[in-house]
């Protein structure tokens, strides 16, 4: 007898709910107890599933952390933050407004993902899997920033002599979890102050200064 459509839809909905519950429980445990002290068995017990369910879905603790990062980087709402970032290029021609748009997205994503990235950093000193994950996350962020920088370069918006690769490294630095840790988590900066700072800094570093009214009249 073929499966009824609503049975399949119900199973898929249940699988999504279980996945979300596992990621929520794992995030809470990792941030409260640390990576090393948190066991797969404890996370499974929190959600009421078997240990095998976690291993089949995520492959263990490193896979859970990777999935938590991916979920955090998607931001809020149904459209992933990276998709919205790419969409800015189709709707915004002013490079300064474009960078400020990226800053808004950074302010949305950073509080969600930075605590997990710092967890990875701390765990990487003793766990080879987490060290590889840290290297992967750093590489992927640099690639994203370099793609953004190339779009600025293609539009002729970068300062003279500044390559897309160098610009990507600048953006990679200002989007680093370490900077958020220093200014927001350690110094207590409000999120809006932080996002204004990084966007102003990137604009100053990447985009040629606008001519003063006198300079504009001279041309």
Number of C-alpha atoms within 10 A of each C-alpha: 3 4 7 8 8 9 10 11 11 11 11 12 12 12 13 12 12 17 18 14 17 25 20 14 17 25 21 13 18 21 14 11 12 16 22 11 10 16 17 17 13 15 25 19 13 14 16 12 14 13 16 14 15 21 14 9 13 17 12 16 21 17 17 20 23 20 15 21 21 14 17 20 20 20 22 14 7 7 10 15 20 14 10 15 19 14 11 15 16 8 9 13 13 13 19 18 14 19 24 19 17 21 23 16 20 21 21 19 18 22 18 18 20 21 19 21 23 16 18 27 18 16 18 18 10 11 15 11 15 23 17 14 20 21 14 13 17 15 13 12 18 21 16 15 22 22 17 21 24 19 17 23 19 11 13 12 18 22 16 10 7 13 16 21 17 14 25 22 18 19 26 19 17 18 22 16 20 16 16 24 17 12 15 16 16 10 10 12 14 11 18 11 12 19 24 15 14 22 24 15 14 21 20 13 16 26 20 12 10 8 10 9 8 8 9 9 8 7 6
